[in-house]
Amino acid sequence: MRVLGVDPGLTRCGVGVVEGAAGRPLRLVAVDVLRTPPESDVAQRLLRLCAALEDAIAAHRPDVVAVERVFSQHNVRTVMGTAQAAAVAILAAARAGVPVALHTPSEVKAAVTGSGRADKAQVTTMVTRLLRLPDRPRPADAADALALAICQLWRGAAQSRLSAALDRHATPPPTPRRTMPADPTMPAGRAARPGATPVTAEPGEAS
């Protein structure tokens, strides 16, 4: 499976593409950091970012696009830009018909390092080791995007197996068909219709 991870940001947006599967070696396909000039109009920056993400999706043809789920921060201006960039990434994937998965920073840290409280340096170290890279990916946005892709490859596969197992157990067994018992008042070889009243001979009639 190939996953394109997006660490959303309006000034710097990390993009990392990783191939692999749970229990198998991971392979780096590509990593990049998309940038937009802070002095430009917000609408133009988002348009430029969307075009770059669409190009990346078209070039690498991922099976899934993994985007960091935006969480509340004290800096409202920063979180607004991050949320806008995340929405653009989701839109670019939807236009290309590629499924989108969202992961919180804690989920990504836990998947890559084993601890949801790991710092950026620990995440970068583990990404470098897991992908067997000669150098640490820089800046941190690049390492975070690769970590998102790795998280989806590992957690996404486990979640898919769990969902499939739950669906199998949640499906009720087929209800057996019930047959109507034979009416003893009917002649042999004829079956009574449900709700039909048996016909009996009046006294004195020939049988």
N, C-alpha and C positions, 0 to 999 in steps of 0.2 A: 504494500500500500504506500502511496505517496501523499504526504501532507504538507500543505503550505501554511506555515504559522505567521501570524501578523501581530506584532507588538505595536498597537496603535499609538500614533502621536502626530500632531499637526506639523511640528517643526522637523522631527525625526521619526520615521515609521520603519520599524524593523521588519524584514521579510526573510524567512528561512524555510527552505524546502528540504525535507528529510524523507528517505525511503526506509522501510523496514516493517517489522511486525513484532509482537510480543514474543520474547524468548529467542529472537534472532538478532544478528548484528545490524546496527543502524548504519546508514550511509548518507553522507552529506551530498545533496544535489546542488544547492545554490544558497547563497546568503547575500543580502544587500540591505542598505539603509536608504530609504527614500526621503528626500528632503524638500521642503518648500520654504521660500524666503519669508521670514517673519514680517517684513515690511509690506508684503503684498496683501491685496484684499482677501478676506477669508473665503469668499465664494470662489475666487480664482485658485486659491491654494487647495481647496477641497476638490475642485475640478481637475487640477493637475495631479493630485494624489490618486484620485479615482482612475484616471487614465493610466497611470503607472502601475497600479494594482491590477487593472484589467490586462495590461501587457504581460505582467508576471504570471497571471493565471493562464493566459493563452500560451505562453512560452513553456511552462512547466507541466501543465495539464494535471493538476493534483486531483486525488480522489475526494479529499476533504480540505476545507479551509478552516483552520483553527484560529480564533480571535480571542484576545484577552477580554474577559468580562470586566467592564469598568465599574469600579467601586468608589464610594464617596471619599473625597480628600478635603483637607482644610483649604487648599488653594482652589477656589471655585473656577478661576480662569483656566487653570491647568486641566481640571477634570472636564470642563466643557470642550476644550480642544481635543482631549483624548476620546471623549464620547463621540464627537463629530467624526474623527478619523475612524473609529470602530464602526460607526454606521456606514461610512463609505466603503470599508472593507467588506462588510456584509452585503451591501448593495452590489459591489463588483462581483462577488461570488454568486449571488442570486442571478444576476444577468447572464453569467456563464453556465448556469444550471448546476453549480457545484454545491453540495451540502455544506452547511456551516455548523461548527461546534464552538461553544463558548466555555472558557475555563477561567476560574478566578486565579489571581496570583498565588494564593495559598495552595490550590490544587496543583498548579504547575510546579511549585517548589517541592511539594510533597512527592510528586511523581518522579522528579529528577534527582532530588537529594535525599528523600526519605523524611524530610522535616518541612512542615508548612511555614516555619519561621526562619528558614535559611535566608542569608543575605545575598546580594547580587554577586559578590565574589565567589561564594560557594556554588551558586547556580552556574556561573561561567566555568568554574573548575570542572564540575561534573559534565557539563555539555562538551567541553574539550575532551574529557576522558571517554565519554560514551561514543562520540563520533570519531575518536582517534585522530584528532587534529594536531598538526605540528605546532600551531600557535593558538593562543586564546582569541576567540572572535571579539572584535572591537568595532564600534563602541558597545555598551551594554545592551542597546536596543537590538543588535544583531544576535547576541547570545540569548536574549529573552525570546526572540522570535523562534530560534531553534529549539529552545526549551518548550515552547508551546506546541511545536510540531511533535516533539518526542512525547509530551504528555498525551496528546491525542492518539498517537500510535499505541501507547500502552494502556491508558485508561479507557479510550474509546473502544478498543477491542474487548476489554473486560466488560464494559457496560453493554456492548452488543450481545455478548454471550449470556449475560444475566437477563437481559430483556427477552431474548429468545427462550430461555428456560422458563421464565415467568409466564410467557405467552402459552407455552406448551401445557403448563399446569393449570392455567386459567381457562383453557378451552374445555367446556363441559362435554362429557361423553354423549354420543347420540342416544336419544330416547328410543327404547325398543317399541315396536308397533304392537298394539294389543288386538287380539282377535276376539270377535263376539262368540260366545258359546252357542252351540246348536240348540234350536227350539225343539223340544221333544214332541210338540203337537203338530209339527210339520212333517209331511211325508218324506221318506228317505230320498236323498238326492236333491232336495230343494232347501235353500237357506232362507231364513226369515230376514226381511228387511228390518233394519233398526227402527224401532217404534211401531212396527206393524202389529195389528190386533189379530190373534189367532181366530180362525173360522171354525165353528163347531156346528154339527148337524142338529136341526130341530127334532124334538120327539116326533116320531111317526114318519120322518123322511127316510127314503131309501138311502142306504149307505153306499 
